[in-house]
């Protein structure tokens, strides 16, 4: 699979004053995908297709704050599903039928990031290693998403 597009929404929930946090997040990733596996009724290979992931992950993390910088790491588990395309051709009508196969999968995700405080928000960069507990089209699912963004400090709304 080749990376194309991704987006993530999550929240860091502090667990006391020791730097621990809970990190639930939802991720959407789109990959370029070549399907070389044929199945009954889907007996053609596909090149330059697109696979889409919908994943939910819950991680436990630790954050160390140094001046305006924050360094953190996390380890999470989760799962979701990955839609992969497959094709069939009706030779009589010469019509190609595209179909998405739903692949359910668990995953393990360790990761780390750096934040810089700019007042009421943090600018951050984060990366992780998503290891799927299954395969897609006969290949293991592993991805290394890199996320760059802004985390608003919502805790000020509740104080």
N, C-alpha and C positions, 0 to 999 in steps of 0.2 A: 504494500500500500504506500502511496505517496501523499504527503500532507497537502491540503488545499486551504482549509478554513477551519477555525475553531472559535468557540466562545464559551466562557465559564461564568457562572454566577454562584457566589458562595458567601459565607459569613464566618468571621472568627469570633467565637464566643469565649470570653475569658473565664477560666476556672480558678477563681481565687486570685491571690497576689503573687504566686510563685512563677508565673510565666507560662503555665500550661493553658492550652486552649483547645476547644472542640471546633472542628472545621468541616461542616457539611457543605457540599457543593454539587451542582448539576452541571454537566459538561455536554456540549454538542461539538462533534468533530466530523469533518468531511474529508475523505481521502480519495485519491485516484485509485482505481481498483481494476485489476485484470483478473478475470475468472477463468482459470484453466481447468476447473473441475466440471465434468458433465454429470447430469443426473437424468433419470427417466423423465421424459417429456421436456427436458431442458438439455438438449444434446449438442449445443453449440457453445464454443468458447467465446468469451467477451473480452475485448481490449478497450482500454480508455473509458471504463465505466466509472461509477462513483459510489462509494460506500459511506454510510452515515451512521455515527454512533450517538446513542442517547444514554448517558451514564450518570448514576448517582453514587456519590462516595461520601463516607463519613470518616474523618481522620482525627487523630489526637496529635497535638503538636506542642512544641516548646519554643518560646520567644525570648531572646536576650536583647535588651535595649541598651544602646551605647550612644549617648547624646541624642542626635536627631535620627540616628539609624537604628533599625531593628533587624536582627538576623533571626530567622526561624527555620525550623524543619518540622516535618510531619510524617506520619505513617497512617495510611488509611486502607479501608476495605470497602468494597461496594460491588456494583454490578449494573447491568442494564442490557440493552440489546443493540445489535449492529445489523443494519439493513444492507444486504449485498445484492447486486443485480445479477440476473441470469436471463438467458434468452432461449426462445424456441421459434422455429420457423415452420409455417404451414406451407409445404411445397405446392399444394394445389392452388392456394390463393396468393402465394408469395408474400404473406404478411408475417412480419416479425413481431413476436409478443415479448415484451419486457415484463419481468416479474421480480419483485424484491423478496428475498429469503430473509426471514428474521432469525438471527443467531443470538440466543440468550447466553450471557457470560458473566461470571464473577471476575473480580479483578483485585489486585493488590497494588497500592500506589504510594511509594515513598517519595518525598520531595523536599525542596528547600527554597527559600526566597530571601530577598532583602527589600526593606521598606525605607523610605525617607520621609520624615514628617514635614509637611508644608503648612502646618496650622491645624485646620479642621479636617484634614485628610492626609493620606499617605500615598505617595507614588511608589509603585512596587514592580519588581520583576521576580518571577517564580518559575521554577521548572520541576518536573517530576518524571518518574519512570512508571508508566502504566503497563502492568504485566497481566494479560488476560489468562484466566484459568481454563482456556480452551483454545480452539483454533478456528480460523476463518479460511475457508477454501483450501484446507489442508496445510495452512501456514499458521504459525503461532501469532497471536496478537500482542504486539509490543509497540508502544508509542512513547515519545518524549515531547509532550507539549511544553511550550514556553509561553508564559502569559505576562503581558506588560499592561499595567493599568493604574487605576486610582481606587483606593479604598476610603470611603468617607467614614468618619468617626461617628457612628450612630449612637454611641453610648451617651453623648451629650444631650440627646433628645430625651433620655429617660432619667436624667439627674435633675 
